[in-house]
Amino acid sequence: MSRIAYVNGAYVPHAVAGVHVEDRGYQFGDGVYEVCEVRGGHMVDERRHMERLLRSLGELRIRLPMSLAALGVVLRQTIARNRVRDGLVYLQVTRGVARRDHYFPDPATPPSLVVTARAIDPAKGEAAAEQGIGVITVPDNRWERVDIKTVGLLPNVLAKEAAKQAGAREAWFVDAGGHVTEGGSTNAWIVTPEGRLVTRPAESGILRGITRTVMFEVAAELQLRIEERPFTVAEALGAREAFVTSATNFATPVVRIDGQAIGDGRPGPVARALRANYHRLAEIAR
Ligand code: PLP
């Protein structure tokens, strides 16, 4: 079956889907995106992802090119047309197409909207979670507005590629004070020797992950205590467990940081329990 993409009002074959060369997303990274998990053909946590999309757009003063209701239809259509049961749906909104000039274009310029969807074999994520993943640490060289989910991801791309070259799956950014901020495409967590969950406050240096937010509810249900505070690489190396969260990783155990084993070097019970209970508490609109 051939894939279909939604591009500015039309559903087109994915192989030939494209935007104009002067799209500001292409020229300047002047746009935002969201990734929602698709499970059993339905979007997971659509409401929260749409709320964050509106926030990102607002911070950059980009308009949503259609109503949220219409966008919901496009997302569902794209999922259905690609027959995705388990996978993800990706959406990107940019400031639109205009002659290349750093200043914002005429306010009447329509923003661009692209939506794609693809299947992911759930067995692959499960296998990664069973084994646990390795992360490397890298200096956080990103701009301060990482709370906005922009398509400008070059530092994340370079960090994740460096992780891959080192035989790891994810890179954890570390701020000037030696504290972990977050992963290249995930939020970072540890479990202290006393069994407390620690993750950085969302107010500075990280994207407020939707999965992170839901995990607060999962942790409360499991009667696990969360300390929202920065943690250092040294504290992570001495942690009982570490893990990452994101829409496509749920909670995935981290078993090595910079080549050093965390805990006994195997996925721990806390990360496993959070992963096992996540979809019960996530919102899945059927
Ligand atoms: N942090 C960064 C930098 C990300 O790119 C992502 C997801 O793409 C996350 C955190 C996790 O966010 P979410 O749980 O909403 O997928």
Residues whose N, C-alpha, C, O or C-beta is under 5 A from the ligand:
A	BS01	PLP	V35 E182 G183 G184 S185 T186 N187 L207 R208 G209 I210 T211 R212 T245 S246 A247
